[in-house]
Amino acid sequence: MHVETRLERARAAKKLGRLDEARRIAGEALASAPDDPALLELLADVAYRLDDTDEALRLGRQAIAADPARVDAYLTVAWASAGLGDKDEALRCAREAVRLAPHSTPVLLALALLLAVYSAQDPAISAEAKELVERAVELTPGDADVHASAADVLHQLHEREAAQAHVDAGLAEDPANENLLRIKARLEVDGFHRYRAAATLRGLLGTRPGDAEARRMLASILWRALLGLVTVLWVYVLATATLSMLLPISALRGASAVFFVLVPFAWFGVFRKLRRRLPPRYIRTRLRDRPSAVLALVTLVGVTLLAWLGGVLVRAELTTGLVRLGYWVMLFAVVAAALSHLALYRAWMRGYADEAEHDGHETYVMVGLVVVVPGGVILLAALGILRFFARQPVAFAVVMTTLCLIALTFVVEAVRALVARWGEWIGPGKILAGLLAVGALAMAGMWWGTVHLTTDHIPGVPQRYGMESSVP
């Protein structure tokens, strides 16, 4: 068969997403024309799409050597070099592609997107990326796909309002554009409108059921919502312990009751929004093959009631023993909730059947650590000062132990995520050392908290039921 005919067949297969078939057809043609730049360029692109970065780099360079004017080959080498961490080579090849095709909208947007990838390392290149986006939009006004690419670049540059403007303009041209809907969902997630994003993704999956990114984002919304139910219990315990430390008993009784009433409302709100926004039977399907997640949710319901019982014992202040028992009961609920969190996170990490949507959990756990550790240190520093003037200083030990348990939970999950994809992280050894250091500090804090909860005096409460308090 003629080389040109095979090349066209390979291009058609690639366009249909049949990458292995495209590679086979082009590879057979390459045997009879080993220096054909078009074949080498196509094979390099297919190899990159199949995540064979080294092969893509090799074939792309061969295509450039055969024909130094192959624009797409330069772009493939640029992206492959970026994937291998060679920033200078990536930018050099992308800029060479722009030099060869200065009025090509796809080429301008490709360089802009590559610059956006490196914008965090070098903020000075953000302006160049924005300029390239403006040039591309001017060259092809009113094109929905161009608006989608422009929005993608601006989203990576953290220009949320500008990205949203391009999404709106593109959807006005093509309301069903898949790329625009995908970016719209990303912007909604970033803007803390996760349930709105779920509705957008549901519509996208209605037309493209196999869209991998949309499925990952939708799964992320579900699992984050379920993990958020554990956070509700943790917040309840932290709030109850903090209020018992600082407020008079009458104010504590009212405030803790209000906090607990909010817990079932939070559960109801989460499941109501999920059922309305997610596809039919989506929750049931995802939980059906994950019995550990179902058990975690059932356990969470039980320990939430247990935490409420602990709060009742604390605010009743019948005897010192019952107050101390109430704090221990709340800590037991925190531990059980942490185990539920670990089970739900493990369920998110694992894929079942044809699911390819368990990515994204690494970001969740790392952001959780970034929020919990500094936030916990600030809270403990403030309460540590107030502890000397507090009505119930022993509650500080409960806050300390709870925060350390939460931090340790995120550390365990982060270590699991790190080990699962060790080769994909930059400097995994240093990250692991940092996580282990945080974990060690958390365990030391838990030990300190439990010792002080066991031994510290509880003032203003009778030793035995029926005795008057020694404090007026």
C-alpha positions in Angstrom: 0.0 0.0 0.0 1.3 3.5 -0.8 2.8 5.5 2.0 0.4 8.4 1.6 -2.6 6.1 1.8 -1.3 4.6 5.0 -0.6 8.0 6.4 -4.2 9.1 5.7 -5.5 5.9 7.3 -3.4 6.5 10.4 -4.5 10.1 10.7 -8.1 9.0 10.5 -7.6 6.4 13.2 -5.9 9.0 15.4 -8.8 11.4 14.9 -11.3 8.6 16.0 -9.2 8.0 19.1 -7.9 4.6 17.9 -4.3 5.4 18.9 -2.9 1.9 18.9 -4.3 1.3 15.4 -2.9 4.6 14.2 0.5 3.6 15.6 0.4 0.2 13.9 -0.6 1.6 10.5 2.0 4.4 10.6 4.7 1.9 11.9 4.1 -0.4 9.0 4.4 2.5 6.5 7.6 3.7 8.3 9.2 0.4 7.5 9.2 1.3 3.8 9.9 5.0 4.3 12.0 5.3 7.5 12.9 9.0 6.9 9.4 10.2 6.0 8.9 13.4 8.2 5.1 13.2 8.1 5.1 9.6 9.4 7.7 10.4 12.1 5.7 13.4 13.2 2.4 11.4 13.4 4.1 8.6 15.3 5.6 11.1 17.7 2.2 12.6 18.4 0.6 9.2 18.9 3.4 8.1 21.2 2.9 11.2 23.3 -0.8 10.7 23.5 -0.1 7.1 24.7 2.1 8.5 27.5 5.3 7.0 25.8 7.2 10.3 26.4 10.7 9.0 25.6 9.5 7.5 22.3 7.7 10.7 21.4 10.8 12.7 22.0 12.9 10.4 19.9 10.5 10.3 17.0 9.8 14.0 17.2 13.5 14.8 16.9 13.9 12.4 14.0 11.0 14.2 12.2 12.7 17.6 12.8 16.0 16.3 11.5 14.2 15.0 8.4 12.3 18.3 7.9 13.2 21.3 10.1 9.9 23.0 9.2 7.6 20.4 10.8 5.7 22.6 13.2 3.7 19.8 14.9 7.0 17.9 15.5 8.4 20.9 17.4 5.2 21.0 19.5 5.4 17.3 20.3 9.1 17.6 21.4 8.1 20.6 23.5 5.5 18.8 25.4 7.6 15.7 25.7 10.5 17.7 27.1 8.2 19.4 29.5 7.0 16.0 30.7 10.6 15.0 31.3 11.4 18.2 33.2 13.4 19.9 30.5 11.9 23.4 30.7 14.5 25.1 28.5 14.2 22.6 25.6 10.4 22.7 25.9 10.2 26.5 25.6 12.8 26.6 22.8 10.9 24.1 20.7 7.5 25.8 21.3 8.9 29.2 20.4 10.5 27.7 17.3 7.0 26.4 16.3 5.6 29.9 16.7 8.4 31.3 14.6 7.6 28.9 11.8 3.8 29.6 12.1 3.3 33.0 13.6 -0.3 33.3 12.5 -1.4 29.8 13.5 -4.0 30.0 16.3 -3.3 26.4 17.6 0.4 27.0 17.7 0.0 30.3 19.6 -2.3 28.7 22.1 0.1 25.7 22.5 2.9 28.0 23.5 0.6 30.0 25.8 -0.5 26.8 27.5 3.1 25.6 28.0 4.1 29.0 29.4 1.1 28.7 31.8 2.6 25.5 33.1 5.8 27.2 34.1 4.2 30.5 35.3 4.4 29.5 38.9 8.2 29.0 38.6 8.7 32.2 36.7 5.8 34.8 37.1 7.4 37.0 34.4 6.3 34.6 31.6 2.6 35.1 32.6 2.4 38.3 30.6 3.8 36.6 27.5 1.1 33.8 27.8 -1.7 36.4 28.1 -0.4 38.2 25.0 -0.3 35.0 23.0 -3.9 34.3 24.1 -5.0 37.8 22.9 -3.3 37.3 19.6 -4.9 33.9 19.1 -8.4 35.2 19.9 -7.9 38.1 17.5 -6.9 35.7 14.7 -9.9 33.5 15.2 -12.7 35.5 16.7 -16.0 33.8 17.6 -14.5 30.3 17.6 -15.8 28.3 20.6 -12.7 25.9 20.7 -10.4 28.9 20.7 -12.3 30.4 23.6 -12.0 27.0 25.4 -8.2 26.9 24.9 -7.9 30.6 26.0 -9.9 29.9 29.1 -7.8 26.8 29.8 -4.6 28.9 29.7 -6.1 31.7 31.8 -7.4 29.2 34.3 -3.9 27.8 34.8 -2.6 31.4 35.2 -5.2 31.8 38.0 -7.0 34.6 36.0 -10.4 33.2 37.0 -12.5 36.2 35.9 -10.8 36.4 32.5 -11.2 32.6 32.0 -14.9 32.8 32.9 -15.4 35.6 30.3 -14.0 33.3 27.6 -16.1 30.4 28.8 -19.2 32.6 28.6 -18.3 33.9 25.2 -17.6 30.4 23.9 -20.8 28.9 25.2 -22.7 31.7 23.6 -21.3 30.4 20.3 -21.6 26.7 21.1 -23.6 25.8 24.2 -22.8 22.1 24.0 -19.0 22.5 23.5 -17.4 19.8 25.6 -14.1 21.6 26.3 -15.9 24.7 27.4 -18.2 22.7 29.7 -15.2 20.9 31.2 -13.5 24.2 32.0 -16.7 25.7 33.3 -16.9 22.8 35.8 -13.3 23.4 36.8 -14.0 27.1 37.5 -17.1 26.2 39.5 -15.1 23.8 41.6 -12.4 26.4 42.2 -15.1 28.9 43.2 -16.4 26.4 45.8 -19.6 25.8 43.7 -19.0 22.0 43.7 -22.7 21.1 43.4 -23.2 23.5 40.5 -20.1 21.8 38.9 -21.8 18.4 39.4 -24.8 19.6 37.4 -22.5 20.8 34.6 -20.5 17.6 34.6 -23.8 15.6 34.6 -24.8 17.3 31.4 -21.3 16.8 29.8 -21.4 13.0 30.7 -24.8 12.8 29.1 -23.2 13.5 25.7 -19.8 11.9 26.4 -20.2 9.1 29.0 -16.6 8.1 28.7 -15.1 11.5 29.3 -12.3 10.6 31.8 -11.7 14.1 33.3 -15.4 14.7 33.8 -15.8 11.3 35.5 -12.8 12.1 37.8 -14.2 15.5 38.7 -17.6 14.1 39.4 -16.2 11.3 41.6 -14.1 13.9 43.4 -17.2 15.9 44.2 -18.9 12.8 45.7 -16.0 11.7 47.8 -15.1 15.2 49.1 -18.7 15.6 50.2 -18.7 12.3 52.0 -15.3 13.0 53.7 -16.8 16.4 54.6 -19.3 14.6 56.9 -16.3 13.4 59.0 -15.1 17.0 59.2 -18.6 18.0 60.5 -18.1 15.7 63.5 -14.5 16.9 64.1 -15.7 20.5 64.1 -18.4 19.7 66.5 -16.0 18.1 69.0 -13.5 21.0 68.6 -16.2 23.6 69.1 -17.7 21.8 72.2 -14.3 21.4 73.8 -13.3 25.0 73.1 -16.6 26.4 74.3 -16.4 24.3 77.5 -13.0 25.7 78.1 -14.0 29.4 77.8 -17.8 29.9 78.3 -19.9 29.8 81.5 -21.9 26.6 81.9 -25.2 28.2 80.9 -23.8 29.6 77.7 -22.1 26.3 77.0 -25.3 24.4 77.2 -27.1 26.6 74.7 -24.2 26.8 72.3 -23.3 23.1 72.2 -27.0 22.3 71.6 -27.1 24.6 68.7 -23.9 23.1 67.3 -25.3 19.5 67.5 -28.6 20.5 65.8 -26.5 21.7 62.9 -25.0 18.3 62.4 -28.1 16.4 61.1 -28.9 19.5 58.9 -25.4 19.2 57.4 -25.9 15.5 56.6 -29.3 16.2 55.1 -28.0 19.1 53.0 -25.1 17.1 51.6 -27.2 14.1 50.5 -30.0 16.3 49.2 -27.6 18.3 47.0 -25.8 15.2 45.8 -29.0 13.4 44.8 -30.2 16.4 43.0 -27.0 17.1 41.1 -25.4 13.7 40.5 -26.6 11.3 37.8 -29.4 8.8 38.8 -28.2 6.0 41.0 -24.6 7.4 41.0 -24.1 7.3 44.8 -25.6 3.8 45.0 -23.4 2.5 42.2 -20.2 4.0 43.7 -20.9 2.7 47.2 -22.2 -0.8 46.1 -18.8 -2.1 45.4 -17.2 -0.4 48.4 -18.7 -2.0 51.5 -15.9 -0.4 53.6 -17.3 3.0 52.6 -20.8 2.0 53.6 -19.5 0.7 56.9 -17.6 4.0 57.4 -20.8 6.0 56.9 -22.8 3.8 59.3 -20.0 4.1 61.9 -20.0 7.8 61.4 -23.7 8.1 62.3 -23.1 6.1 65.5 -20.1 8.0 66.7 -21.8 11.3 65.9 -24.4 10.3 68.5 -21.6 9.2 70.8 -20.0 12.6 70.5 -23.3 14.2 71.4 -23.5 12.0 74.5 -20.0 13.1 75.4 -21.0 16.7 75.0 -24.0 16.1 77.3 -21.8 14.7 80.0 -19.4 17.6 79.7 -22.0 20.3 79.9 -24.0 18.6 82.7 -21.0 18.9 85.0 -22.4 16.4 87.5 -19.1 15.1 88.8 -15.4 15.4 87.8 -15.4 11.8 86.7 -18.4 12.2 84.4 -16.9 15.4 82.9 -13.6 13.6 82.2 -15.6 10.6 80.8 -17.5 13.0 78.5 -14.2 14.3 77.1 -12.9 10.7 76.6 -16.1 9.7 74.9 -15.7 12.7 72.5 -12.1 11.7 71.8 -13.2 8.1 71.1 -15.7 9.5 68.6 -12.8 11.5 67.0 -10.8 8.3 66.6 -13.7 6.4 65.1 -14.3 9.3 62.7 -10.7 9.3 61.7 -10.9 5.6 60.9 -14.1 6.3 58.8 -12.1 9.1 57.1 -9.3 6.6 56.3 -11.9 4.1 54.9 -13.6 6.6 52.7 -10.3 7.9 51.4 -9.2 4.4 50.6 -12.4 3.8 48.8 -11.7 6.9 46.7 -8.2 5.7 45.9 -9.4 2.4 44.6 -11.0 1.9 41.2 -13.6 -0.8 40.5 -14.9 -2.3 37.2 -14.4 0.2 34.4 -13.9 3.2 36.7 -10.9 5.4 35.9 -12.0 8.2 38.2 -10.1 7.7 41.4 -7.5 10.4 40.7 -7.5 13.8 42.5 -7.4 12.4 46.0 -3.7 13.5 46.3 -4.7 17.2 46.0 -7.4 16.8 48.6 -5.1 15.3 51.2 -2.2 17.7 50.6 -4.5 20.7 50.8 -6.0 19.2 54.0 -2.6 19.1 55.5 -1.8 22.6 54.5 -5.0 23.8 56.2 -5.0 21.6 59.3 -1.3 22.0 60.3 -0.9 25.8 60.2 -4.5 26.4 61.3 -4.1 23.9 64.2 -0.9 25.6 65.3 -2.6 29.0 65.4 -5.6 27.7 67.3 -3.5 25.9 69.8 -1.3 29.0 70.3 -4.3 31.2 71.0 -6.0 28.6 73.3 -2.7 27.9 75.0 -2.6 31.5 76.2 -6.2 31.6 77.2 -5.8 28.3 79.0 -4.4 30.0 82.0 -7.5 32.1 82.4 -10.0 29.5 81.3 -12.9 28.1 83.3 -12.1 24.5 82.3 -8.4 24.3 81.3 -8.5 20.5 80.9 -10.5 21.1 77.7 -7.3 22.4 76.1 -5.9 18.8 76.2 -9.0 17.6 74.2 -8.5 20.3 71.6 -4.8 19.4 71.3 -5.5 15.6 71.0 -8.3 16.2 68.4 -6.2 18.4 66.2 -3.2 16.0 66.4 -5.5 13.1 65.5 -6.8 15.0 62.5 -3.3 15.9 61.4 -2.2 12.3 61.8 -5.1 11.1 59.7 -4.1 13.3 56.8 -0.5 12.3 57.2 -1.4 8.6 56.9 -3.5 9.3 53.8 -0.7 11.5 52.3 1.9 8.7 52.8 -0.5 6.2 51.1 -1.0 8.6 48.2 2.8 9.3 47.9 3.8 5.6 48.0 1.0 4.7 45.5 2.6 7.0 42.9 6.1 7.4 44.1 7.6 8.0 40.7 5.2 10.8 39.7 6.2 13.1 42.6 9.0 15.6 42.5 11.4 14.9 45.4 9.2 12.1 47.0 11.9 11.3 49.6 11.9 14.8 51.0 8.1 14.9 51.0 8.0 11.6 52.9 10.5 12.9 55.5 8.4 16.0 56.0 5.2 13.9 56.4 6.9 11.6 58.9 8.1 14.6 60.9 4.6 16.0 61.0 3.3 12.6 62.0 5.8 12.3 64.9 4.9 15.7 66.2 1.2 14.8 66.0 1.7 11.6 68.0 3.7 13.6 70.6 0.9 16.1 70.8 -1.7 13.2 71.2 0.4 11.7 74.0 0.6 15.1 75.8 -3.1 15.6 75.5 -4.1 12.2 76.7 -1.8 12.5 79.7 -3.1 15.9 80.7 -6.7 14.8 80.2 -6.1 11.9 82.6 -4.2 13.8 85.3 -5.3 17.5 85.2 -7.6 18.9 87.8 -11.2 19.8 86.8 -12.2 22.8 88.8 -15.7 24.0 89.8 -17.2 20.5 89.6 -18.1 18.2 92.6 -16.0 15.1 93.1 -19.2 13.0 93.7 -22.8 13.5 92.6 -24.8 15.6 95.1 -21.8 17.5 96.5 -21.7 21.3 96.2 -19.0 22.8 94.0 -16.2 24.5 95.9 -16.2 27.4 93.4 -19.1 29.8 93.7 
